[in-house]
Amino acid sequence: MNDTSTLVDRYLDDLARMLTALPPAERADALGSVREHLDDAIGDLGRPATDDDVTAILGAKLVRELAAL
């Protein structure tokens, strides 16, 4: 596992802890969707992602999520 995978995994672990009130199937679906979006964003870079890339992607995702509240 590389450092960028570790950053994504930590984010998803934190998110999973925040979603513990959801039924397990809904939580798994939400986490799967977020993982897919993150993987797509990282893939869209067209090159191996750096830690800074992943941090920026996670930050942008958080900003969009907060704006949707």
Short mmCIF file of the C-alpha atoms (twelve columns), coordinates in Angstrom:
data_MODEL
# 
_entry.id   MODEL 
# 
loop_
_atom_site.group_PDB 
_atom_site.id 
_atom_site.type_symbol 
_atom_site.label_atom_id 
_atom_site.label_alt_id 
_atom_site.label_comp_id 
_atom_site.label_asym_id 
_atom_site.label_seq_id 
_atom_site.Cartn_x 
_atom_site.Cartn_y 
_atom_site.Cartn_z 
_atom_site.pdbx_PDB_model_num 
ATOM 1  C CA . MET A 1  0.000   0.000  0.000   1 
ATOM 2  C CA . ASN A 2  1.374   3.417  -0.866  1 
ATOM 3  C CA . ASP A 3  0.975   6.636  1.098   1 
ATOM 4  C CA . THR A 4  -1.849  7.910  -1.115  1 
ATOM 5  C CA . SER A 5  -3.821  4.725  -0.473  1 
ATOM 6  C CA . THR A 6  -3.226  5.221  3.232   1 
ATOM 7  C CA . LEU A 7  -4.663  8.750  3.066   1 
ATOM 8  C CA . VAL A 8  -7.783  7.519  1.282   1 
ATOM 9  C CA . ASP A 9  -8.169  4.594  3.671   1 
ATOM 10 C CA . ARG A 10 -7.878  6.897  6.699   1 
ATOM 11 C CA . TYR A 11 -10.511 9.211  5.221   1 
ATOM 12 C CA . LEU A 12 -12.854 6.290  4.585   1 
ATOM 13 C CA . ASP A 13 -12.242 4.871  8.068   1 
ATOM 14 C CA . ASP A 14 -13.087 8.252  9.608   1 
ATOM 15 C CA . LEU A 15 -16.187 8.505  7.431   1 
ATOM 16 C CA . ALA A 16 -17.261 4.976  8.412   1 
ATOM 17 C CA . ARG A 17 -17.028 5.931  12.084  1 
ATOM 18 C CA . MET A 18 -19.191 8.994  11.436  1 
ATOM 19 C CA . LEU A 19 -21.800 6.865  9.671   1 
ATOM 20 C CA . THR A 20 -22.236 4.252  12.400  1 
ATOM 21 C CA . ALA A 21 -25.857 5.304  12.956  1 
ATOM 22 C CA . LEU A 22 -26.739 4.087  9.453   1 
ATOM 23 C CA . PRO A 23 -27.788 0.505  8.825   1 
ATOM 24 C CA . PRO A 24 -24.755 -1.543 7.709   1 
ATOM 25 C CA . ALA A 25 -25.968 -1.900 4.100   1 
ATOM 26 C CA . GLU A 26 -26.498 1.864  3.739   1 
ATOM 27 C CA . ARG A 27 -23.130 2.592  5.320   1 
ATOM 28 C CA . ALA A 28 -21.405 0.148  2.948   1 
ATOM 29 C CA . ASP A 29 -23.198 1.701  -0.036  1 
ATOM 30 C CA . ALA A 30 -22.197 5.229  0.991   1 
ATOM 31 C CA . LEU A 31 -18.580 4.218  1.562   1 
ATOM 32 C CA . GLY A 32 -18.485 2.385  -1.765  1 
ATOM 33 C CA . SER A 33 -19.807 5.454  -3.564  1 
ATOM 34 C CA . VAL A 34 -17.278 7.737  -1.911  1 
ATOM 35 C CA . ARG A 35 -14.453 5.279  -2.707  1 
ATOM 36 C CA . GLU A 36 -15.570 5.205  -6.354  1 
ATOM 37 C CA . HIS A 37 -15.632 9.018  -6.584  1 
ATOM 38 C CA . LEU A 38 -12.198 9.269  -4.991  1 
ATOM 39 C CA . ASP A 39 -10.776 6.589  -7.286  1 
ATOM 40 C CA . ASP A 40 -12.236 8.428  -10.305 1 
ATOM 41 C CA . ALA A 41 -10.791 11.769 -9.193  1 
ATOM 42 C CA . ILE A 42 -7.379  10.221 -8.631  1 
ATOM 43 C CA . GLY A 43 -7.576  8.420  -11.978 1 
ATOM 44 C CA . ASP A 44 -8.513  11.665 -13.727 1 
ATOM 45 C CA . LEU A 45 -5.098  13.042 -12.816 1 
ATOM 46 C CA . GLY A 46 -3.621  10.903 -15.584 1 
ATOM 47 C CA . ARG A 47 -0.511  10.216 -13.527 1 
ATOM 48 C CA . PRO A 48 0.354   8.668  -10.180 1 
ATOM 49 C CA . ALA A 49 -1.160  10.747 -7.398  1 
ATOM 50 C CA . THR A 50 1.017   12.432 -4.838  1 
ATOM 51 C CA . ASP A 51 0.043   12.971 -1.210  1 
ATOM 52 C CA . ASP A 52 -0.648  16.616 -2.080  1 
ATOM 53 C CA . ASP A 53 -2.972  15.534 -4.909  1 
ATOM 54 C CA . VAL A 54 -4.927  13.240 -2.618  1 
ATOM 55 C CA . THR A 55 -5.095  15.865 0.122   1 
ATOM 56 C CA . ALA A 56 -6.451  18.391 -2.387  1 
ATOM 57 C CA . ILE A 57 -9.010  15.881 -3.696  1 
ATOM 58 C CA . LEU A 58 -10.144 15.000 -0.172  1 
ATOM 59 C CA . GLY A 59 -10.319 18.688 0.760   1 
ATOM 60 C CA . ALA A 60 -12.371 19.534 -2.328  1 
ATOM 61 C CA . LYS A 61 -14.704 16.628 -1.591  1 
ATOM 62 C CA . LEU A 62 -15.182 17.806 1.990   1 
ATOM 63 C CA . VAL A 63 -15.946 21.356 0.855   1 
ATOM 64 C CA . ARG A 64 -18.573 20.046 -1.618  1 
ATOM 65 C CA . GLU A 65 -20.115 17.836 1.075   1 
ATOM 66 C CA . LEU A 66 -20.332 20.698 3.561   1 
ATOM 67 C CA . ALA A 67 -21.813 23.006 0.935   1 
ATOM 68 C CA . ALA A 68 -24.540 20.450 0.272   1 
ATOM 69 C CA . LEU A 69 -25.697 20.498 3.920   1 
# 
